[in-house]
């Protein structure tokens, strides 16, 4: 049955494959770039980012020579900014450790910053025809349904079992084509909701279809608890300049810019915020006027839900806030910011 599944997947892909720019080349740089961008990103959204990156930095040494701020600015809106920082670092590693030439073997690819088993397998198979099977969310779903597997995909046992099964199905003669086939099949045919079972070329091979368990596959152990956080941003302005600071440390959005931030354990309106000790430290010694209070809809991250309010505050002189720097208001668009702040700036432009 496994040989039949592989053959039909390859036949389906020959007819229905998506035509994407990184599929017209075996350049490992282009393939790596596409894979990093498409992690946790829909193809339709990721395509525009890929074209911008490859257009601005067509070779790995050019990306390596860019500044982190430049890379983060191009990445703005994709989220998961650690991927952008890892992308930049890995480009520098290719230049420094491999003389600008991507390594062709799986083990060496795995040593690059941010390159895990999935990305290394994709590059090794697609660019170098190495027999390594990819296992991503689409592959987990297809395999869990085809073989009606109840083993949780986020368990150690599950990851080991699904990886072994993926390698058993791999077409070792055309590994790159097969890997792209099963990923496209999961994205287009065997979708999370409303899979096209009636038109599926693998219907007679699908054990979950026969058992009526399609909607129950794949299985995960459980969801991570979501933490609520309350952000209060001070958009200070003296009429021409505002303050920004660059986030550092191990928290979210490292390396991105934002307005001075006061985080509390619950939402604050303007009078409550004005009584906050940090607010008093920053603005207690001068007159100010809160011109606008803009509450944003909750901003969902993987394990956090952010409740943000922006306060547009007019001051005669910008206060000295440690870590913040004055910049001209018209230059705000030059700085890499999180999508949450970008949405606020879009609202400001409309009003």
Secondary structure, 3 states (H helix, E strand, C coil): CHHHHHHHHHHHHHHHCCCCHHHHCCCHHHHHHHHHHHCCCCHHHHHHHHHHHHHHCCCHHHHHHCCHHHHHHHHCCCCCHHHHHHHHHHHHHHHHHHCCCCCCCHHHHHCCCCCCHHHHHHHHHHHHCCCCCCCCHHHHHHHHHHCCCCCCCCCHHHHHHHHHHHHHHCCCCCHHHHHHHHHHHHHHCCCCCCCCHHHCCCHHHCHHHHHCCHHHCCCCCCCCCCEEEEEEEEEEECCCEEEEEECCCCCCCCCCEECEEEEECCCCCHHHHHCCHHHHHHHCCCCEEEEEEEECCCEECCCEEEEEEEEEEEECCCCCCCCEEEEEHHHHHHCCECHHHHHHHHHHHHC
